């Protein structure tokens, strides 16, 4: 067992930031995986300059959840690790429960990390979680990106989410806890087969006869992850060659795009749409295929909040007007997630879309070299129904519109998803 513990510790160290930050977070639910992570992390941090901080998200979905979070707090007290309970109160009972809870968990952990000046949080995902994710995505006919599953490190709004236990199985971690005489809690939802993840978990046992295990599927995910990284790098280089960013829109060389392999075409379209319109998930495959065909055929279409506008040998991807028609902010604040409009102090000034009524007041808008659709969805300054400024439409009058410096550059997005 000493040898097994040493293997867990060495594998964990190899996947943590090097050097360790002075402040490092650990997300602990109280289950076996995160409890083992917390205990192992305490051993790694001992005698170093790294201070650990732990957080437990109480989703409030079961009567026992508050008591379970308190038990985690007691364990952290024994290990002399500061601990905080983060409560989720935002679910309205609609949508996919597990997906909503997962999103809320990451938001709460991100906000906690920002408040505590913690640059990285260790999460307790294991090889079993990796394998279950691969099985679920196989059922959805996922491609290379989907099947490469969870990376060891992912950036989330300035916080590094680190999964240093992806090499270890749940049974190995439980053996470690038993040897250390450390208890953990069982979430009854882990037996609820109405959840796809639990179905995948149970299916793993049936696949063992074929030599398909959590370890083998995790290795498949790791191999595909390397392939996905290579494709992302090549896609970025190709996009740099075939695209031009102007005023928040993307101009694409149609001939160069049409000569690309289908996978690169797909990745470029998805990257453009997510950079312009955002979204937690990429557009559906059918929409991507339709857009690829539209680029080659030189016809307009829409996808994921973007408009595709043919322009001779080029095609423009622009922000679609409808999603931002009613979007209103004050100058100096983010508009449509990425724009910052600044200018003189003007009482009653609002940032809204230029739209048709604003474009009609710009007789020289064509000199900007942008298609009409692109300008319609750009930010403009209004006081009531009076257009004050259209910085991207050629009428600045002391106002500027720029993409927030914190927002990633277009080609950087291909390496960030």
KOLZA-865814 format. One record per residue (C-alpha): residue in one letter; x, y, z. Coordinates in nm, 2 decimals, decimal comma. Layout:
BEGIN
+--------+--------+--------+--------+
| tortor |      X |      Y |      Z |
+--------+--------+--------+--------+
|      A |      X |      Y |      Z |
...
+--------+--------+--------+--------+
***
This chain:
BEGIN
+--------+--------+--------+--------+
| tortor |      X |      Y |      Z |
+--------+--------+--------+--------+
|      X |   0,00 |   0,00 |   0,00 |
|      X |   0,29 |   0,23 |   0,06 |
|      X |   0,40 |   0,18 |  -0,30 |
|      X |   0,04 |   0,26 |  -0,42 |
|      X |   0,04 |   0,58 |  -0,21 |
|      X |   0,37 |   0,68 |  -0,35 |
|      X |   0,24 |   0,62 |  -0,70 |
|      X |  -0,06 |   0,84 |  -0,64 |
|      X |   0,15 |   1,12 |  -0,49 |
|      X |   0,41 |   1,11 |  -0,77 |
|      X |   0,13 |   1,11 |  -1,04 |
|      X |  -0,05 |   1,39 |  -0,87 |
|      X |   0,27 |   1,61 |  -0,84 |
|      X |   0,34 |   1,55 |  -1,21 |
|      X |   0,01 |   1,70 |  -1,31 |
|      X |   0,00 |   2,00 |  -1,07 |
|      X |   0,14 |   2,35 |  -1,17 |
|      X |   0,52 |   2,36 |  -1,14 |
|      X |   0,61 |   2,55 |  -0,94 |
|      X |   0,31 |   2,53 |  -0,71 |
|      X |   0,14 |   2,86 |  -0,66 |
|      X |   0,15 |   3,01 |  -0,31 |
|      X |  -0,23 |   2,98 |  -0,29 |
|      X |  -0,40 |   2,67 |  -0,43 |
|      X |  -0,76 |   2,58 |  -0,41 |
|      X |  -0,91 |   2,23 |  -0,37 |
|      X |  -1,28 |   2,16 |  -0,45 |
|      X |  -1,41 |   1,90 |  -0,21 |
|      X |  -1,76 |   1,75 |  -0,22 |
|      X |  -1,70 |   1,49 |   0,04 |
|      X |  -1,71 |   1,19 |  -0,20 |
|      X |  -1,42 |   0,95 |  -0,22 |
|      X |  -1,25 |   1,12 |  -0,52 |
|      X |  -1,23 |   1,47 |  -0,38 |
|      X |  -1,16 |   1,35 |  -0,02 |
|      X |  -0,86 |   1,15 |  -0,15 |
|      X |  -0,75 |   1,46 |  -0,35 |
|      X |  -0,77 |   1,68 |  -0,04 |
|      X |  -0,57 |   1,44 |   0,17 |
|      X |  -0,31 |   1,38 |  -0,10 |
|      X |  -0,28 |   1,76 |  -0,16 |
|      X |  -0,22 |   1,82 |   0,21 |
|      X |   0,07 |   1,58 |   0,20 |
|      X |   0,22 |   1,74 |  -0,11 |
|      X |   0,18 |   2,10 |   0,03 |
|      X |   0,33 |   2,00 |   0,37 |
|      X |   0,67 |   2,17 |   0,42 |
|      X |   0,63 |   2,40 |   0,11 |
|      X |   0,53 |   2,76 |   0,07 |
|      X |   0,20 |   2,66 |  -0,08 |
|      X |  -0,11 |   2,73 |   0,13 |
|      X |  -0,42 |   2,52 |   0,05 |
|      X |  -0,78 |   2,65 |   0,06 |
|      X |  -1,08 |   2,42 |   0,02 |
|      X |  -1,43 |   2,49 |  -0,09 |
|      X |  -1,75 |   2,28 |  -0,09 |
|      X |  -2,04 |   2,36 |  -0,32 |
|      X |  -2,37 |   2,29 |  -0,14 |
|      X |  -2,63 |   2,26 |  -0,42 |
|      X |  -2,91 |   2,24 |  -0,17 |
|      X |  -3,08 |   1,97 |  -0,37 |
|      X |  -3,10 |   1,71 |  -0,08 |
|      X |  -3,18 |   1,75 |   0,29 |
|      X |  -2,85 |   1,60 |   0,38 |
|      X |  -2,63 |   1,83 |   0,17 |
|      X |  -2,57 |   2,09 |   0,45 |
|      X |  -2,46 |   1,83 |   0,70 |
|      X |  -2,23 |   1,67 |   0,44 |
|      X |  -2,07 |   2,01 |   0,37 |
|      X |  -2,02 |   2,05 |   0,74 |
|      X |  -1,84 |   1,71 |   0,76 |
|      X |  -1,60 |   1,83 |   0,49 |
|      X |  -1,54 |   2,15 |   0,69 |
|      X |  -1,45 |   1,93 |   0,99 |
|      X |  -1,21 |   1,73 |   0,79 |
|      X |  -1,04 |   2,05 |   0,66 |
|      X |  -1,02 |   2,17 |   1,02 |
|      X |  -0,83 |   1,85 |   1,11 |
|      X |  -0,59 |   1,91 |   0,82 |
|      X |  -0,56 |   2,28 |   0,91 |
|      X |  -0,69 |   2,39 |   0,57 |
|      X |  -0,92 |   2,69 |   0,55 |
|      X |  -1,26 |   2,59 |   0,42 |
|      X |  -1,57 |   2,77 |   0,28 |
|      X |  -1,91 |   2,64 |   0,19 |
|      X |  -2,05 |   2,79 |  -0,13 |
|      X |  -2,43 |   2,76 |  -0,16 |
|      X |  -2,62 |   2,74 |  -0,48 |
|      X |  -2,96 |   2,91 |  -0,47 |
|      X |  -3,02 |   2,98 |  -0,84 |
|      X |  -3,20 |   2,68 |  -0,98 |
|      X |  -3,56 |   2,75 |  -1,09 |
|      X |  -3,65 |   2,39 |  -1,15 |
|      X |  -3,62 |   2,40 |  -1,53 |
|      X |  -3,36 |   2,26 |  -1,76 |
|      X |  -3,12 |   1,97 |  -1,72 |
|      X |  -3,05 |   1,94 |  -1,35 |
|      X |  -2,70 |   1,79 |  -1,37 |
|      X |  -2,59 |   2,04 |  -1,63 |
|      X |  -2,73 |   2,34 |  -1,44 |
|      X |  -2,57 |   2,21 |  -1,12 |
|      X |  -2,23 |   2,17 |  -1,29 |
|      X |  -2,24 |   2,52 |  -1,44 |
|      X |  -2,34 |   2,67 |  -1,10 |
|      X |  -2,06 |   2,47 |  -0,93 |
|      X |  -1,79 |   2,61 |  -1,16 |
|      X |  -1,93 |   2,97 |  -1,14 |
|      X |  -1,93 |   2,95 |  -0,76 |
|      X |  -1,58 |   2,81 |  -0,75 |
|      X |  -1,45 |   3,07 |  -0,99 |
|      X |  -1,60 |   3,36 |  -0,79 |
|      X |  -1,45 |   3,21 |  -0,47 |
|      X |  -1,11 |   3,18 |  -0,63 |
|      X |  -1,12 |   3,54 |  -0,75 |
|      X |  -1,23 |   3,66 |  -0,40 |
|      X |  -0,95 |   3,47 |  -0,23 |
|      X |  -0,68 |   3,55 |  -0,49 |
|      X |  -0,64 |   3,18 |  -0,58 |
|      X |  -0,50 |   3,13 |  -0,93 |
|      X |  -0,57 |   2,75 |  -0,96 |
|      X |  -0,82 |   2,50 |  -0,82 |
|      X |  -0,76 |   2,12 |  -0,81 |
|      X |  -1,07 |   1,91 |  -0,90 |
|      X |  -1,11 |   1,54 |  -0,81 |
|      X |  -1,20 |   1,40 |  -1,15 |
|      X |  -1,06 |   1,05 |  -1,21 |
|      X |  -0,99 |   0,81 |  -1,49 |
|      X |  -1,35 |   0,68 |  -1,43 |
|      X |  -1,49 |   1,02 |  -1,49 |
|      X |  -1,29 |   1,04 |  -1,81 |
|      X |  -1,41 |   0,70 |  -1,92 |
|      X |  -1,77 |   0,78 |  -1,85 |
|      X |  -1,75 |   1,10 |  -2,04 |
|      X |  -1,60 |   0,92 |  -2,34 |
|      X |  -1,89 |   0,67 |  -2,33 |
|      X |  -2,15 |   0,94 |  -2,31 |
|      X |  -2,00 |   1,13 |  -2,60 |
|      X |  -1,97 |   0,81 |  -2,81 |
|      X |  -2,35 |   0,79 |  -2,78 |
|      X |  -2,37 |   1,14 |  -2,92 |
|      X |  -2,15 |   1,05 |  -3,22 |
|      X |  -1,88 |   1,30 |  -3,10 |
|      X |  -1,57 |   1,38 |  -3,30 |
|      X |  -1,21 |   1,42 |  -3,20 |
|      X |  -1,28 |   1,72 |  -2,97 |
|      X |  -1,56 |   1,55 |  -2,79 |
|      X |  -1,39 |   1,22 |  -2,74 |
|      X |  -1,07 |   1,38 |  -2,61 |
|      X |  -1,29 |   1,46 |  -2,31 |
|      X |  -1,15 |   1,65 |  -2,01 |
|      X |  -0,80 |   1,81 |  -2,02 |
|      X |  -0,58 |   1,81 |  -1,72 |
|      X |  -0,58 |   2,20 |  -1,72 |
|      X |  -0,85 |   2,43 |  -1,84 |
|      X |  -0,87 |   2,81 |  -1,80 |
|      X |  -1,20 |   2,94 |  -1,68 |
|      X |  -1,23 |   3,32 |  -1,65 |
|      X |  -0,87 |   3,36 |  -1,53 |
|      X |  -0,88 |   3,06 |  -1,30 |
|      X |  -0,69 |   2,74 |  -1,38 |
|      X |  -0,91 |   2,43 |  -1,32 |
|      X |  -0,66 |   2,14 |  -1,27 |
|      X |  -0,76 |   1,78 |  -1,28 |
|      X |  -0,45 |   1,60 |  -1,15 |
|      X |  -0,62 |   1,27 |  -1,07 |
|      X |  -0,72 |   1,17 |  -1,43 |
|      X |  -0,45 |   0,90 |  -1,42 |
|      X |  -0,60 |   0,73 |  -1,11 |
|      X |  -0,92 |   0,52 |  -1,08 |
|      X |  -1,19 |   0,56 |  -0,82 |
|      X |  -1,10 |   0,21 |  -0,67 |
|      X |  -0,74 |   0,31 |  -0,63 |
|      X |  -0,84 |   0,62 |  -0,44 |
|      X |  -1,08 |   0,43 |  -0,22 |
|      X |  -0,81 |   0,18 |  -0,14 |
|      X |  -0,59 |   0,47 |  -0,04 |
|      X |  -0,86 |   0,62 |   0,19 |
|      X |  -0,93 |   0,28 |   0,35 |
|      X |  -0,56 |   0,24 |   0,42 |
|      X |  -0,55 |   0,58 |   0,58 |
|      X |  -0,87 |   0,51 |   0,78 |
|      X |  -1,04 |   0,81 |   0,62 |
|      X |  -1,42 |   0,81 |   0,57 |
|      X |  -1,60 |   0,95 |   0,27 |
|      X |  -1,97 |   1,01 |   0,19 |
|      X |  -2,18 |   0,85 |  -0,08 |
|      X |  -2,41 |   1,07 |  -0,28 |
|      X |  -2,73 |   0,87 |  -0,34 |
|      X |  -2,77 |   1,03 |  -0,68 |
|      X |  -2,47 |   0,83 |  -0,79 |
|      X |  -2,71 |   0,53 |  -0,80 |
|      X |  -2,98 |   0,70 |  -1,00 |
|      X |  -2,99 |   0,55 |  -1,34 |
|      X |  -3,20 |   0,83 |  -1,49 |
|      X |  -2,88 |   1,02 |  -1,52 |
|      X |  -2,67 |   0,94 |  -1,83 |
|      X |  -2,35 |   0,94 |  -1,63 |
|      X |  -2,47 |   0,67 |  -1,40 |
|      X |  -2,58 |   0,46 |  -1,69 |
|      X |  -2,23 |   0,50 |  -1,84 |
|      X |  -2,07 |   0,41 |  -1,50 |
|      X |  -2,27 |   0,09 |  -1,48 |
|      X |  -2,19 |   0,01 |  -1,84 |
|      X |  -1,82 |   0,01 |  -1,77 |
|      X |  -1,85 |  -0,31 |  -1,57 |
|      X |  -2,02 |  -0,49 |  -1,86 |
|      X |  -1,74 |  -0,38 |  -2,10 |
|      X |  -1,46 |  -0,53 |  -1,89 |
|      X |  -1,49 |  -0,86 |  -2,07 |
|      X |  -1,39 |  -0,69 |  -2,39 |
|      X |  -1,09 |  -0,54 |  -2,23 |
|      X |  -1,25 |  -0,20 |  -2,21 |
|      X |  -1,18 |  -0,04 |  -1,88 |
|      X |  -1,17 |   0,30 |  -1,72 |
|      X |  -0,79 |   0,30 |  -1,77 |
|      X |  -0,81 |   0,20 |  -2,13 |
|      X |  -1,08 |   0,46 |  -2,22 |
|      X |  -0,89 |   0,73 |  -2,03 |
|      X |  -0,58 |   0,65 |  -2,24 |
|      X |  -0,80 |   0,67 |  -2,55 |
|      X |  -0,92 |   1,01 |  -2,44 |
|      X |  -0,56 |   1,12 |  -2,37 |
|      X |  -0,44 |   1,00 |  -2,72 |
|      X |  -0,73 |   1,19 |  -2,88 |
|      X |  -0,65 |   1,49 |  -2,67 |
|      X |  -0,30 |   1,50 |  -2,82 |
|      X |  -0,46 |   1,47 |  -3,17 |
|      X |  -0,70 |   1,75 |  -3,08 |
|      X |  -0,42 |   1,98 |  -2,97 |
|      X |  -0,24 |   1,92 |  -3,30 |
|      X |  -0,55 |   1,99 |  -3,50 |
|      X |  -0,62 |   2,31 |  -3,30 |
|      X |  -0,27 |   2,44 |  -3,37 |
|      X |  -0,31 |   2,37 |  -3,74 |
|      X |  -0,65 |   2,53 |  -3,75 |
|      X |  -0,51 |   2,84 |  -3,58 |
|      X |  -0,24 |   2,87 |  -3,84 |
|      X |  -0,48 |   2,82 |  -4,12 |
|      X |  -0,73 |   3,08 |  -3,98 |
|      X |  -0,44 |   3,33 |  -3,96 |
|      X |  -0,38 |   3,28 |  -4,33 |
|      X |  -0,74 |   3,28 |  -4,45 |
|      X |  -0,92 |   3,53 |  -4,23 |
|      X |  -0,91 |   3,90 |  -4,15 |
|      X |  -1,08 |   4,05 |  -3,85 |
|      X |  -1,24 |   4,39 |  -3,89 |
|      X |  -1,46 |   4,58 |  -3,65 |
|      X |  -1,55 |   4,25 |  -3,48 |
|      X |  -1,65 |   4,07 |  -3,80 |
|      X |  -1,45 |   3,80 |  -3,98 |
|      X |  -1,37 |   3,81 |  -4,35 |
|      X |  -1,30 |   3,46 |  -4,49 |
|      X |  -1,12 |   3,37 |  -4,81 |
|      X |  -1,38 |   3,14 |  -4,98 |
|      X |  -1,14 |   2,97 |  -5,22 |
|      X |  -0,88 |   2,89 |  -4,96 |
|      X |  -1,16 |   2,77 |  -4,72 |
|      X |  -1,32 |   2,54 |  -4,98 |
|      X |  -0,99 |   2,36 |  -5,04 |
|      X |  -0,95 |   2,26 |  -4,68 |
|      X |  -1,03 |   1,92 |  -4,52 |
|      X |  -1,38 |   1,90 |  -4,38 |
|      X |  -1,25 |   1,89 |  -4,02 |
|      X |  -1,06 |   2,22 |  -4,06 |
|      X |  -1,36 |   2,38 |  -4,22 |
|      X |  -1,57 |   2,27 |  -3,93 |
|      X |  -1,33 |   2,40 |  -3,67 |
|      X |  -1,29 |   2,74 |  -3,84 |
|      X |  -1,67 |   2,79 |  -3,86 |
|      X |  -1,71 |   2,69 |  -3,50 |
|      X |  -1,42 |   2,92 |  -3,39 |
|      X |  -1,56 |   3,22 |  -3,58 |
|      X |  -1,91 |   3,17 |  -3,44 |
|      X |  -1,80 |   3,13 |  -3,08 |
|      X |  -1,57 |   3,43 |  -3,10 |
|      X |  -1,84 |   3,66 |  -3,24 |
|      X |  -2,15 |   3,53 |  -3,07 |
|      X |  -2,01 |   3,34 |  -2,76 |
|      X |  -2,20 |   3,05 |  -2,62 |
|      X |  -2,11 |   2,77 |  -2,39 |
|      X |  -2,15 |   2,50 |  -2,66 |
|      X |  -2,06 |   2,49 |  -3,03 |
|      X |  -2,34 |   2,51 |  -3,29 |
|      X |  -2,50 |   2,19 |  -3,40 |
|      X |  -2,33 |   1,98 |  -3,66 |
|      X |  -2,62 |   2,03 |  -3,91 |
|      X |  -2,59 |   2,41 |  -3,88 |
|      X |  -2,21 |   2,39 |  -3,93 |
|      X |  -2,25 |   2,17 |  -4,24 |
|      X |  -2,51 |   2,40 |  -4,38 |
|      X |  -2,28 |   2,70 |  -4,33 |
|      X |  -1,98 |   2,52 |  -4,49 |
|      X |  -2,20 |   2,46 |  -4,80 |
|      X |  -2,32 |   2,82 |  -4,79 |
|      X |  -1,96 |   2,95 |  -4,80 |
|      X |  -1,88 |   2,74 |  -5,10 |
|      X |  -2,20 |   2,83 |  -5,28 |
|      X |  -2,18 |   3,20 |  -5,21 |
|      X |  -2,52 |   3,22 |  -5,04 |
|      X |  -2,62 |   3,39 |  -4,71 |
|      X |  -2,73 |   3,20 |  -4,40 |
|      X |  -2,73 |   3,24 |  -4,02 |
|      X |  -2,57 |   3,03 |  -3,75 |
|      X |  -2,55 |   3,06 |  -3,38 |
|      X |  -2,62 |   3,43 |  -3,36 |
|      X |  -2,40 |   3,51 |  -3,66 |
|      X |  -2,49 |   3,61 |  -4,02 |
|      X |  -2,30 |   3,49 |  -4,32 |
|      X |  -2,28 |   3,75 |  -4,59 |
|      X |  -2,12 |   3,66 |  -4,93 |
|      X |  -1,89 |   3,93 |  -5,08 |
|      X |  -1,74 |   3,81 |  -5,41 |
|      X |  -1,44 |   3,60 |  -5,34 |
|      X |  -1,49 |   3,65 |  -4,96 |
|      X |  -1,76 |   3,57 |  -4,71 |
|      X |  -1,82 |   3,78 |  -4,40 |
|      X |  -1,92 |   3,64 |  -4,06 |
|      X |  -2,10 |   3,92 |  -3,87 |
|      X |  -2,29 |   3,95 |  -3,55 |
|      X |  -2,66 |   3,89 |  -3,62 |
|      X |  -2,88 |   4,19 |  -3,53 |
|      X |  -3,17 |   4,01 |  -3,36 |
|      X |  -2,98 |   3,88 |  -3,05 |
|      X |  -2,86 |   4,24 |  -2,97 |
|      X |  -3,16 |   4,44 |  -3,07 |
|      X |  -3,28 |   4,50 |  -2,71 |
|      X |  -2,93 |   4,50 |  -2,55 |
|      X |  -2,86 |   4,82 |  -2,36 |
|      X |  -2,57 |   4,92 |  -2,14 |
|      X |  -2,40 |   5,24 |  -2,02 |
|      X |  -2,08 |   5,37 |  -2,18 |
|      X |  -1,77 |   5,21 |  -2,03 |
|      X |  -1,94 |   4,88 |  -1,96 |
|      X |  -1,93 |   4,56 |  -2,17 |
|      X |  -2,18 |   4,55 |  -2,45 |
|      X |  -2,25 |   4,21 |  -2,61 |
|      X |  -1,98 |   4,06 |  -2,39 |
|      X |  -1,68 |   4,21 |  -2,58 |
|      X |  -1,73 |   4,58 |  -2,68 |
|      X |  -1,63 |   4,87 |  -2,46 |
|      X |  -1,77 |   5,21 |  -2,58 |
|      X |  -1,60 |   5,52 |  -2,43 |
|      X |  -1,64 |   5,89 |  -2,48 |
|      X |  -1,73 |   6,22 |  -2,32 |
|      X |  -1,95 |   6,25 |  -2,02 |
|      X |  -2,30 |   6,27 |  -2,17 |
|      X |  -2,61 |   6,25 |  -1,95 |
|      X |  -2,86 |   5,99 |  -2,07 |
|      X |  -2,62 |   5,82 |  -2,31 |
|      X |  -2,68 |   5,45 |  -2,38 |
|      X |  -2,50 |   5,19 |  -2,58 |
|      X |  -2,73 |   5,01 |  -2,82 |
|      X |  -2,71 |   4,85 |  -3,16 |
|      X |  -2,68 |   5,08 |  -3,46 |
|      X |  -2,96 |   4,90 |  -3,63 |
|      X |  -3,15 |   5,02 |  -3,94 |
|      X |  -3,26 |   5,36 |  -3,79 |
|      X |  -2,90 |   5,44 |  -3,71 |
|      X |  -2,75 |   5,32 |  -4,04 |
|      X |  -2,98 |   5,55 |  -4,23 |
|      X |  -2,81 |   5,84 |  -4,06 |
|      X |  -2,47 |   5,74 |  -4,20 |
|      X |  -2,46 |   5,83 |  -4,57 |
|      X |  -2,09 |   5,72 |  -4,59 |
|      X |  -2,11 |   5,38 |  -4,42 |
|      X |  -2,00 |   5,20 |  -4,73 |
|      X |  -1,66 |   5,36 |  -4,71 |
|      X |  -1,59 |   5,15 |  -4,40 |
|      X |  -1,55 |   4,84 |  -4,62 |
|      X |  -1,80 |   4,64 |  -4,41 |
|      X |  -2,12 |   4,47 |  -4,52 |
|      X |  -2,45 |   4,63 |  -4,41 |
|      X |  -2,53 |   4,34 |  -4,18 |
|      X |  -2,20 |   4,38 |  -4,00 |
|      X |  -2,26 |   4,75 |  -3,92 |
|      X |  -2,62 |   4,69 |  -3,81 |
|      X |  -2,51 |   4,49 |  -3,50 |
|      X |  -2,22 |   4,72 |  -3,40 |
|      X |  -2,25 |   4,93 |  -3,08 |
|      X |  -2,36 |   5,29 |  -3,11 |
|      X |  -2,43 |   5,57 |  -2,87 |
|      X |  -2,78 |   5,69 |  -2,83 |
|      X |  -2,97 |   5,95 |  -2,61 |
|      X |  -3,33 |   5,84 |  -2,64 |
|      X |  -3,40 |   5,80 |  -3,01 |
|      X |  -3,12 |   6,03 |  -3,11 |
|      X |  -2,80 |   5,88 |  -3,26 |
|      X |  -2,50 |   6,04 |  -3,10 |
|      X |  -2,21 |   5,83 |  -3,23 |
|      X |  -2,15 |   5,52 |  -3,44 |
|      X |  -1,77 |   5,47 |  -3,38 |
|      X |  -1,75 |   5,17 |  -3,61 |
|      X |  -1,97 |   5,33 |  -3,87 |
|      X |  -1,74 |   5,62 |  -3,93 |
|      X |  -1,91 |   5,87 |  -3,71 |
|      X |  -1,70 |   5,89 |  -3,39 |
|      X |  -1,76 |   6,24 |  -3,26 |
|      X |  -1,52 |   6,18 |  -2,97 |
|      X |  -1,64 |   5,82 |  -2,90 |
|      X |  -1,45 |   5,50 |  -2,95 |
|      X |  -1,56 |   5,14 |  -2,96 |
|      X |  -1,30 |   4,87 |  -2,90 |
|      X |  -1,30 |   4,50 |  -2,81 |
|      X |  -1,24 |   4,46 |  -2,44 |
|      X |  -0,86 |   4,38 |  -2,39 |
|      X |  -0,96 |   4,09 |  -2,16 |
|      X |  -1,15 |   3,93 |  -2,45 |
|      X |  -0,94 |   3,68 |  -2,64 |
|      X |  -0,81 |   3,76 |  -2,99 |
|      X |  -0,99 |   3,58 |  -3,27 |
|      X |  -0,72 |   3,32 |  -3,36 |
|      X |  -0,65 |   3,26 |  -2,99 |
|      X |  -0,99 |   3,10 |  -2,95 |
|      X |  -0,88 |   2,79 |  -3,15 |
|      X |  -0,65 |   2,69 |  -2,87 |
|      X |  -0,88 |   2,78 |  -2,58 |
|      X |  -1,18 |   2,55 |  -2,62 |
+--------+--------+--------+--------+
***
